[in-house]
Amino acid sequence: MEARIDPAAELRAMREAVEERIAYWLLEGAARDDKLSAAMRAGALSSGKRMRPLLTMLVARDLGCVSPALVDVACAVELVHASSLILDDMPCMDNAQLRRGQPTVHVQFGEDVAILAAIALLSRAFGILAAAPDIPPAVRARLVGKLSETIGAQGLVKGQFLDLHGKRATVDDIATTNELKTGVLLGVAVDMAAIIAQADDKVAASLRAFALAAGHAFQLRDDFQDVPGNDSAVTGKDTGKDAGKPTLINTVGLDEARRQLAGHLADAERCLGAALGSRQRTRRFVEGLFGGTAAPAFSAAAPSYAPN
């Protein structure tokens, strides 16, 4: 008889595997007193949910993937996320002082080192994909192409540019910026899972739709965290940074933003069911992040404050 898997224990083991593997990759070839390496580790190994790499692994496992390369693919996704946070926090960008309850990387190590650390993390992400075992060449090429597409001028870079310079005059403008700033990294997490699991196009499309809806929901949750009066010691990062910005909350108000959050959560639940059916790993994880993926189960007025 097949042994029953404890979901909490499995999740802990996966998180530990990701963190141990990131530490391995970031220590390889690093000098003990190397300030650049220390900055890379501070950006990538500080306390966080590891939401994106765990999502990659959980979706892939729900799709039947048992490849030993899966943890390295997940690490590559997390290093891209870590790099984006370092750059987003820079004084010329969001000018943040606090991230995950700690001083931001540029505050700790200086702006010059922070920029170089972010670039080095991106480079290491692609190096990890190149070195990961047991990936057929065609699959590896798709993984590399998808990660590159996520970072570039049609992805994260464009999202940050629009956040800084876009007009965001309408709700649709705000949605586009949110998709590029938040949704694309959730999207690449499930895309990479679908690619390494060699899922069919219909499943991949449903996963992408799930990630898009979940990305909007996470961005709204972050906007609620930023509302003045929230405690930075609880949220783990600066609050009040969006004051005066055309965020969705500032544009449509709290009540409408809560309604839209509920709609995004319902869409995420529907699309996840279409992609994975009754398989539960990913669903349990998402429910834990939001306090329940069914829209009525999650109160936007009191979002989870786990660090990004």
matplotlib code that plots the C-alpha trace (Angstrom):
import matplotlib.pyplot as plt

x = [0.0, 1.3, 2.5, 0.4, 2.4, 2.2, 1.6, 3.2, 6.3, 6.6, 6.4, 9.0, 11.3, 10.8, 11.6, 14.7, 15.8, 15.4, 17.3, 20.1, 20.5, 20.5, 23.1, 25.2, 25.0, 25.8, 28.7, 30.3, 33.6, 32.8, 35.5, 34.7, 35.1, 33.8, 31.3, 29.6, 28.9, 27.7, 25.3, 24.0, 23.4, 21.6, 19.3, 18.6, 18.7, 17.0, 13.7, 10.9, 8.0, 9.9, 6.5, 7.7, 10.1, 7.7, 4.9, 7.2, 7.9, 4.3, 2.8, 5.4, 4.8, 1.1, 1.7, 3.7, 7.2, 9.9, 13.0, 16.0, 16.4, 13.2, 14.8, 17.4, 14.7, 12.9, 16.1, 16.6, 13.1, 13.9, 17.2, 15.4, 12.9, 15.7, 17.4, 14.3, 13.7, 17.2, 16.7, 13.2, 14.4, 17.1, 17.0, 16.4, 13.5, 11.2, 13.8, 13.0, 14.9, 13.4, 12.8, 11.7, 12.3, 15.9, 17.7, 17.6, 20.7, 21.8, 21.5, 23.7, 26.3, 26.0, 24.3, 27.2, 27.4, 23.6, 23.5, 26.3, 24.7, 21.4, 23.2, 25.2, 22.0, 20.5, 23.6, 23.7, 20.0, 20.8, 24.0, 21.9, 19.6, 22.6, 24.1, 20.9, 20.9, 18.5, 16.9, 16.6, 18.1, 14.8, 13.3, 16.3, 16.1, 12.4, 13.2, 16.0, 13.9, 10.9, 13.1, 14.7, 11.4, 10.2, 13.0, 13.3, 11.6, 8.3, 8.4, 9.8, 11.9, 8.8, 6.7, 9.2, 9.5, 5.7, 5.6, 8.0, 7.0, 3.7, 0.6, -1.6, -4.6, -7.1, -7.8, -6.6, -3.3, -2.9, -3.7, -1.1, 1.6, 0.6, 0.7, 4.2, 5.5, 3.9, 2.1, 5.0, 7.0, 4.1, 3.5, 7.1, 6.9, 4.0, 5.3, 8.6, 6.7, 4.6, 7.7, 9.8, 6.7, 6.1, 2.4, 0.1, -0.9, -4.3, -2.9, -0.2, -2.8, -4.9, -1.9, -0.9, -4.5, -4.3, -1.0, -2.4, -5.4, -3.2, -0.7, -3.5, -4.6, -1.1, -0.5, -3.8, -2.7, 0.5, -1.4, -3.5, -0.3, 1.0, -2.0, -0.7, -1.1, 0.1, 3.2, 6.4, 7.5, 4.6, 4.6, 8.4, 8.9, 8.3, 4.6, 3.1, 5.3, 2.3, 0.9, -0.1, 0.6, -2.2, -2.6, -5.9, -6.8, -6.1, -8.1, -11.2, -11.3, -11.0, -14.5, -14.1, -10.5, -11.8, -14.5, -11.9, -9.6, -12.4, -13.0, -9.3, -9.2, -12.3, -10.7, -7.5, -9.4, -11.3, -8.2, -6.2, -8.9, -9.0, -5.2, -4.7, -8.1, -8.3, -4.6, -4.1, -0.5, -0.7, -4.2, -3.3, -0.3, -2.2, -5.0, -2.3, -1.0, -4.3, -6.1, -8.3, -8.5, -12.3, -12.9, -15.3, -12.7, -10.1, -10.6, -8.8, -9.2, -6.8, -4.4, -1.6, 1.6, 4.2, 7.2, 7.6]
y = [0.0, 3.5, 5.6, 8.6, 11.9, 14.6, 17.8, 20.1, 17.9, 17.6, 21.4, 21.9, 19.4, 21.2, 24.6, 23.2, 21.7, 25.0, 27.0, 24.4, 24.4, 28.2, 28.3, 25.8, 27.7, 31.1, 29.7, 28.0, 29.9, 32.6, 34.0, 34.1, 37.9, 38.7, 41.6, 40.9, 37.3, 38.4, 40.8, 38.1, 35.8, 38.6, 39.2, 35.6, 33.8, 36.3, 35.2, 34.8, 32.5, 31.0, 31.2, 31.1, 28.2, 26.2, 26.9, 25.6, 22.4, 21.8, 22.3, 20.1, 17.3, 17.6, 17.1, 14.0, 15.3, 13.5, 15.0, 15.6, 18.9, 20.3, 21.9, 23.6, 25.0, 26.3, 27.9, 29.7, 31.2, 32.4, 34.0, 36.1, 37.2, 38.1, 40.1, 42.0, 42.9, 44.3, 46.5, 47.5, 48.7, 51.0, 54.7, 55.5, 53.0, 52.6, 53.9, 51.2, 50.8, 47.6, 44.2, 41.0, 42.7, 43.6, 46.6, 46.4, 45.2, 48.7, 49.9, 47.1, 47.0, 50.2, 51.0, 49.9, 46.5, 46.0, 46.6, 44.2, 41.6, 41.8, 41.3, 38.4, 36.7, 36.9, 35.4, 32.6, 31.8, 31.0, 29.1, 26.9, 26.0, 25.3, 22.9, 21.2, 17.4, 15.3, 17.9, 17.1, 19.7, 20.8, 21.2, 23.1, 25.5, 26.2, 26.8, 29.3, 31.1, 31.4, 32.8, 35.3, 36.4, 37.0, 39.3, 41.5, 44.5, 42.6, 41.4, 42.5, 45.3, 46.8, 46.4, 48.4, 51.0, 51.5, 51.6, 54.5, 56.3, 55.0, 57.2, 54.5, 56.7, 53.9, 50.7, 48.8, 50.7, 49.7, 46.1, 46.0, 47.3, 44.8, 41.9, 42.8, 43.6, 40.7, 38.4, 37.5, 35.9, 33.8, 33.0, 31.9, 29.7, 27.7, 27.9, 26.4, 23.6, 22.9, 22.8, 20.5, 18.2, 18.4, 19.2, 19.7, 23.1, 23.1, 22.5, 25.1, 27.7, 27.0, 27.3, 30.6, 31.9, 30.8, 32.7, 35.8, 35.8, 35.0, 37.8, 40.4, 39.1, 39.2, 42.7, 43.8, 42.1, 44.1, 47.3, 46.6, 46.0, 49.5, 51.3, 53.9, 52.7, 49.2, 48.2, 47.7, 45.3, 43.1, 43.5, 43.2, 46.2, 49.9, 51.0, 54.1, 54.0, 54.1, 57.3, 59.4, 56.7, 55.5, 52.1, 50.2, 51.0, 54.7, 54.7, 52.7, 52.7, 50.0, 48.4, 48.0, 46.7, 44.1, 43.0, 42.7, 40.7, 38.3, 38.0, 37.3, 34.6, 32.9, 33.0, 31.5, 28.7, 27.9, 27.9, 25.8, 23.2, 23.1, 22.5, 20.1, 18.5, 16.9, 16.9, 18.8, 19.9, 23.2, 24.0, 23.5, 25.7, 28.5, 28.2, 28.6, 31.8, 33.4, 31.8, 29.9, 30.3, 30.5, 34.2, 34.5, 32.7, 35.5, 39.0, 41.7, 43.9, 41.7, 40.1, 37.8, 39.7, 37.1, 38.8, 38.6]
z = [0.0, -1.0, 2.0, 2.7, 2.1, 4.8, 2.7, 5.3, 5.6, 1.8, 1.5, 4.2, 2.4, -0.9, 0.6, 2.3, -1.0, -2.8, -0.2, 0.1, -3.7, -4.0, -1.3, -3.2, -6.4, -4.8, -2.7, -5.7, -6.5, -4.0, -1.7, 2.0, 2.2, -1.3, -0.9, -4.2, -3.3, 0.1, -1.6, -3.9, -1.0, 1.0, -2.0, -2.7, 0.7, 3.0, 4.6, 2.2, 1.2, -1.8, -3.5, -7.1, -6.9, -4.7, -7.2, -10.0, -8.2, -7.0, -10.4, -12.1, -9.5, -9.9, -13.6, -12.9, -13.3, -11.3, -13.0, -10.7, -12.6, -11.2, -8.1, -10.3, -12.6, -9.5, -8.2, -11.5, -11.2, -7.6, -8.6, -11.3, -8.7, -6.2, -8.9, -9.7, -6.0, -5.7, -8.7, -7.8, -4.4, -5.7, -5.0, -8.7, -8.8, -5.7, -3.2, -0.6, 2.6, 3.9, 2.3, 4.1, 7.4, 6.6, 5.1, 1.3, -0.5, -1.7, 1.9, 3.2, 0.4, -1.6, -4.9, -7.1, -5.5, -5.5, -9.3, -9.9, -7.6, -9.5, -12.8, -11.4, -10.1, -13.5, -15.0, -12.5, -13.2, -16.8, -15.8, -13.5, -16.4, -18.6, -16.0, -14.7, -15.2, -17.1, -19.4, -23.1, -25.3, -26.8, -23.4, -22.1, -25.1, -24.3, -20.6, -21.4, -24.0, -21.6, -18.8, -21.1, -22.4, -18.9, -17.9, -21.0, -22.5, -22.9, -19.3, -15.9, -17.4, -19.2, -16.0, -13.9, -16.6, -16.8, -13.0, -13.0, -16.2, -17.4, -17.2, -15.8, -16.5, -16.6, -14.8, -17.9, -17.8, -14.1, -14.9, -17.7, -15.4, -12.7, -15.1, -16.1, -12.6, -10.7, -13.1, -15.4, -12.6, -11.5, -15.1, -15.7, -12.6, -14.0, -17.6, -16.5, -14.7, -17.8, -20.0, -17.9, -17.3, -21.1, -20.5, -23.5, -24.8, -23.2, -19.7, -20.2, -21.3, -18.2, -16.0, -17.6, -17.0, -13.4, -13.0, -14.6, -12.2, -9.2, -10.2, -10.1, -6.7, -5.3, -6.6, -5.0, -1.7, -1.9, -2.5, 0.6, 2.6, 1.4, 2.8, 5.3, 8.9, 8.3, 10.4, 8.4, 11.2, 10.2, 6.4, 6.2, 3.9, 3.6, 3.7, 2.2, -0.9, -3.2, -1.8, -4.7, -7.2, -9.5, -8.0, -8.3, -4.7, -5.2, -8.5, -7.7, -3.8, -1.2, -1.7, -5.5, -5.0, -2.6, -5.1, -7.9, -5.6, -5.0, -8.7, -9.4, -6.7, -8.2, -11.6, -10.2, -8.6, -11.8, -14.0, -11.6, -11.6, -15.3, -15.5, -12.7, -12.0, -8.6, -7.9, -4.7, -4.1, -5.9, -4.7, -1.0, -1.4, -3.0, -0.4, 2.3, 0.6, 0.4, 3.4, 0.9, -2.9, -2.9, -3.1, 0.0, 2.2, 1.8, 3.3, 1.4, 4.4, 6.4, 3.9, 4.8, 5.5, 4.7, 3.0, -0.7]

ax = plt.figure().add_subplot(projection="3d")
ax.plot(x, y, z, "-o")
ax.set_aspect("equal")
plt.show()
